[in-house]
Amino acid sequence: MSILGVDSGSSIVKLVVIDKKGEILHKAMLNKTPILQAIETFTNNNKININSIEKIVLTGVGKDEVEGNIYNIPTIRINEFEAIGIGGLYLSNQQNGLVISIGTGTAFVKATQKHCEHIGGTGVGGGTLLNLCKNFGNVNSFKEINNIIPKGSLKNVDLTVQDVATHEIKTLPKDTTSANFGKLNENASKEDIILGITNMVFETIGMMAVFATQNTNTKNIIVVGSVATMPYIKTVFAKIEKMYNLKFIIPKEAEFACTLGAIKVAN
């Protein structure tokens, strides 16, 4: 017998089936659709016998759209922020940390094995990134963004410390951003602008994470969600790590952290 986890977010539904040992048997991300429809599509596509599911675990903003049990299978609903926190700790093998979940927006959860607290968030997230890139660069997917970024340069987009400082600032590397899009000029290409947008979104999220760890003993920042798997995020966070002596951890299966976390809490 196995367990089905469903994270019904504002733009994506993520589904995972695990076995008794906690191993992932099936996983998928679907565009936003009603939970029952998502489960039907997922089980059909993966040829999953619904009778092999002993428990269904729901989380995310859409977890309450279906009342009671689904298909007469015991169905449990888990608070999204608890699922994010426990999922982040589980995947990163940490006992505590700040878990930031980058979805359409970004949520910040201070997590321990015994308690998860939603301490805030920002509307800046994957939705910001994708829709700005669509509007300014006619780019329609994160895959396209990933392919374009290596061709861009921030020199025609961002103002850096070395552009504005009349003397050396020892605490800040010369290429530290002083103003996102503060140097945008007519020479900026589509690739430059897409890179600039991506850099701005990731720097904003990264710096908010830094502020969230101030006056705490938390030095581990665990990054989960679909956007966490974009390669360029590691470049941005590596710079922030050096400046503030923190550690950003992007675990394997980061995009399914909330789903897996809900299953862990339910068990």
C-alpha positions as CSV (number, residue, x, y, z in Angstrom):
1,M,0.0,0.0,0.0
2,S,1.1,3.6,-0.6
3,I,0.4,7.2,0.3
4,L,-0.7,9.9,-2.2
5,G,0.3,13.5,-1.3
6,V,-1.1,16.5,-3.1
7,D,0.1,20.1,-2.9
8,S,-2.6,22.3,-4.5
9,G,-0.9,25.6,-5.0
10,S,-2.1,28.8,-6.7
11,S,-0.6,28.0,-10.1
12,I,0.6,24.3,-9.9
13,V,-0.6,21.1,-8.4
14,K,2.2,18.8,-7.2
15,L,1.5,15.1,-6.6
16,V,3.7,12.4,-5.1
17,V,3.1,8.7,-4.3
18,I,5.4,7.1,-1.8
19,D,5.7,3.5,-0.6
20,K,5.9,2.2,3.0
21,K,9.6,2.9,3.1
22,G,9.1,6.5,2.1
23,E,10.5,6.0,-1.4
24,I,9.0,8.0,-4.2
25,L,7.2,5.8,-6.7
26,H,5.6,8.5,-8.8
27,K,5.7,12.3,-9.0
28,A,4.3,15.0,-11.2
29,M,3.6,18.7,-11.5
30,L,0.4,19.8,-13.3
31,N,-0.9,23.2,-14.2
32,K,-3.5,24.4,-11.7
33,T,-6.6,22.2,-11.9
34,P,-9.2,21.0,-9.4
35,I,-7.8,18.4,-7.0
36,L,-10.1,15.6,-8.1
37,Q,-9.2,16.2,-11.7
38,A,-5.5,16.4,-10.9
39,I,-5.6,13.1,-9.0
40,E,-7.5,11.4,-11.9
41,T,-5.0,12.7,-14.5
42,F,-2.0,11.7,-12.3
43,T,-3.3,8.2,-11.5
44,N,-4.3,7.5,-15.2
45,N,-1.0,8.8,-16.6
46,N,1.0,6.6,-14.2
47,K,-1.3,3.6,-14.3
48,I,-1.8,3.8,-10.5
49,N,-4.5,1.5,-9.1
50,I,-6.4,3.8,-6.7
51,N,-7.1,0.8,-4.5
52,S,-3.4,0.6,-3.8
53,I,-3.6,4.0,-2.0
54,E,-4.2,3.7,1.7
55,K,-4.1,7.4,2.5
56,I,-4.4,10.8,0.7
57,V,-2.7,13.8,2.2
58,L,-3.7,17.3,1.0
59,T,-1.9,20.6,1.5
60,G,-1.6,24.0,-0.2
61,V,-4.1,26.8,-0.6
62,G,-6.5,24.5,-2.4
63,K,-6.5,21.7,0.2
64,D,-10.1,22.5,1.4
65,E,-11.8,22.6,-2.0
66,V,-12.9,19.0,-1.5
67,E,-14.6,18.0,1.8
68,G,-14.4,14.7,3.5
69,N,-12.6,11.6,2.1
70,I,-11.7,11.2,-1.5
71,Y,-12.7,7.9,-3.2
72,N,-13.6,6.7,0.3
73,I,-9.8,6.7,1.1
74,P,-8.9,8.4,4.5
75,T,-8.0,11.9,3.5
76,I,-5.9,14.2,5.8
77,R,-5.4,18.0,5.4
78,I,-2.2,19.6,6.6
79,N,-1.4,23.2,7.1
80,E,0.8,24.4,4.2
81,F,3.4,26.2,6.4
82,E,3.9,23.2,8.6
83,A,4.3,21.1,5.4
84,I,6.9,23.5,4.0
85,G,8.9,23.5,7.2
86,I,8.9,19.8,7.9
87,G,9.5,19.0,4.2
88,G,12.4,21.4,4.0
89,L,14.1,19.9,7.1
90,Y,13.4,16.3,5.9
91,L,14.9,16.8,2.5
92,S,17.9,18.7,3.7
93,N,18.5,16.4,6.7
94,Q,18.5,19.4,9.1
95,Q,17.2,19.7,12.6
96,N,16.3,23.4,12.2
97,G,16.5,26.2,9.8
98,L,14.7,28.9,7.8
99,V,12.8,27.3,5.0
100,I,11.9,29.6,2.1
101,S,9.4,28.2,-0.4
102,I,9.5,29.9,-3.7
103,G,6.3,29.4,-5.5
104,T,4.1,32.0,-7.2
105,G,5.1,34.2,-4.3
106,T,7.6,33.3,-1.5
107,A,6.9,32.1,2.1
108,F,9.3,32.1,5.0
109,V,9.0,29.5,7.6
110,K,11.2,29.2,10.7
111,A,11.3,25.4,11.4
112,T,12.4,22.9,13.9
113,Q,11.4,19.3,14.2
114,K,8.8,20.2,16.8
115,H,7.5,23.5,15.6
116,C,7.1,25.5,12.4
117,E,6.2,29.2,12.3
118,H,5.3,31.2,9.3
119,I,7.2,34.4,9.9
120,G,6.3,36.3,6.7
121,G,6.8,36.3,3.0
122,T,6.9,38.4,-0.1
123,G,4.8,38.6,-3.3
124,V,8.1,38.4,-5.2
125,G,8.5,34.9,-6.5
126,G,8.1,32.7,-9.5
127,G,5.0,34.5,-10.7
128,T,6.9,37.8,-10.6
129,L,9.8,36.3,-12.6
130,L,7.7,34.5,-15.2
131,N,5.2,37.3,-15.9
132,L,7.8,40.1,-16.1
133,C,9.9,37.9,-18.5
134,K,6.7,37.3,-20.6
135,N,5.9,41.0,-20.7
136,F,9.4,42.3,-21.4
137,G,11.0,39.4,-23.3
138,N,8.2,37.3,-24.7
139,V,9.5,34.4,-22.7
140,N,6.9,31.8,-21.7
141,S,8.5,29.3,-19.4
142,F,11.2,28.8,-16.8
143,K,13.0,26.5,-19.2
144,E,13.3,29.4,-21.7
145,I,14.6,31.7,-19.0
146,N,17.2,29.1,-18.0
147,N,18.4,28.9,-21.7
148,I,18.5,32.7,-22.2
149,I,20.3,33.7,-18.9
150,P,23.8,32.5,-20.0
151,K,23.6,34.8,-23.0
152,G,22.9,37.9,-21.0
153,S,25.1,40.4,-19.1
154,L,24.2,42.6,-16.2
155,K,26.6,45.4,-17.3
156,N,23.9,47.1,-19.3
157,V,21.2,46.6,-16.7
158,D,22.3,46.9,-13.0
159,L,24.2,49.6,-11.2
160,T,27.0,48.1,-9.0
161,V,29.0,49.2,-6.1
162,Q,32.0,49.9,-8.3
163,D,29.8,52.2,-10.5
164,V,28.9,54.5,-7.6
165,A,31.6,54.2,-4.9
166,T,34.4,56.8,-4.9
167,H,36.4,54.6,-2.6
168,E,36.6,50.9,-1.7
169,I,33.9,49.4,0.5
170,K,35.7,46.5,2.1
171,T,32.5,44.8,3.3
172,L,31.0,44.7,-0.2
173,P,32.5,43.1,-3.4
174,K,32.8,45.5,-6.3
175,D,30.1,43.6,-8.3
176,T,27.5,43.8,-5.5
177,T,24.3,45.3,-6.9
178,S,23.7,48.9,-5.9
179,A,20.4,49.3,-7.9
180,N,18.6,46.6,-9.9
181,F,18.0,48.1,-13.4
182,G,19.7,51.3,-12.2
183,K,21.9,51.3,-15.3
184,L,19.5,50.1,-18.0
185,N,20.5,51.6,-21.3
186,E,19.7,51.3,-25.0
187,N,22.4,48.7,-25.5
188,A,20.6,46.2,-23.3
189,S,19.5,43.1,-25.2
190,K,16.6,40.9,-24.5
191,E,19.0,38.5,-22.9
192,D,20.4,41.2,-20.7
193,I,16.9,42.2,-19.5
194,I,15.8,38.6,-18.8
195,L,19.0,38.1,-16.8
196,G,18.3,41.4,-15.0
197,I,14.8,40.4,-14.0
198,T,15.9,37.0,-12.8
199,N,18.8,38.5,-10.8
200,M,16.5,41.1,-9.2
201,V,14.0,38.4,-8.1
202,F,16.6,36.1,-6.7
203,E,18.5,38.9,-4.9
204,T,15.3,40.2,-3.4
205,I,14.4,36.8,-2.0
206,G,17.9,36.1,-0.9
207,M,18.3,39.3,1.0
208,M,14.9,39.0,2.7
209,A,16.1,35.6,3.9
210,V,19.2,37.2,5.3
211,F,17.0,39.7,7.2
212,A,14.8,36.9,8.5
213,T,17.8,35.2,10.1
214,Q,18.9,38.3,12.0
215,N,18.8,38.1,15.8
216,T,18.5,34.3,15.6
217,N,20.8,31.4,15.8
218,T,19.6,30.2,12.4
219,K,22.4,30.0,9.8
220,N,20.8,27.4,7.5
221,I,18.5,28.7,4.8
222,I,16.7,25.8,3.1
223,V,15.3,26.7,-0.3
224,V,12.4,24.7,-1.7
225,G,9.8,25.1,-4.5
226,S,9.9,24.8,-8.2
227,V,11.9,27.9,-8.7
228,A,14.6,26.6,-6.4
229,T,15.7,24.2,-9.1
230,M,16.7,27.0,-11.5
231,P,20.5,26.9,-11.9
232,Y,21.1,30.7,-11.7
233,I,19.7,30.9,-8.2
234,K,22.8,29.2,-6.9
235,T,25.0,31.9,-8.5
236,V,23.0,34.6,-6.7
237,F,22.8,32.9,-3.3
238,A,26.6,32.0,-3.4
239,K,27.4,35.7,-3.4
240,I,25.0,36.4,-0.5
241,E,26.5,33.5,1.5
242,K,30.0,35.0,1.4
243,M,28.8,38.4,2.5
244,Y,26.7,37.2,5.5
245,N,28.2,33.9,6.6
246,L,25.1,32.0,5.9
247,K,24.4,28.7,4.1
248,F,21.8,28.3,1.5
249,I,20.7,24.6,1.0
250,I,18.8,23.5,-2.0
251,P,17.9,19.8,-1.4
252,K,17.2,17.2,-4.0
253,E,13.4,17.0,-4.8
254,A,13.1,20.6,-3.6
255,E,10.1,21.2,-5.8
256,F,8.1,18.5,-3.9
257,A,9.1,19.6,-0.4
258,C,5.7,20.8,0.6
259,T,4.0,17.6,-0.7
260,L,6.5,15.3,1.1
261,G,6.4,17.4,4.2
262,A,2.6,17.0,4.4
263,I,3.0,13.3,4.1
264,K,5.6,13.3,6.9
265,V,3.3,15.4,9.2
266,A,0.4,13.1,8.5
267,N,2.4,10.0,9.5
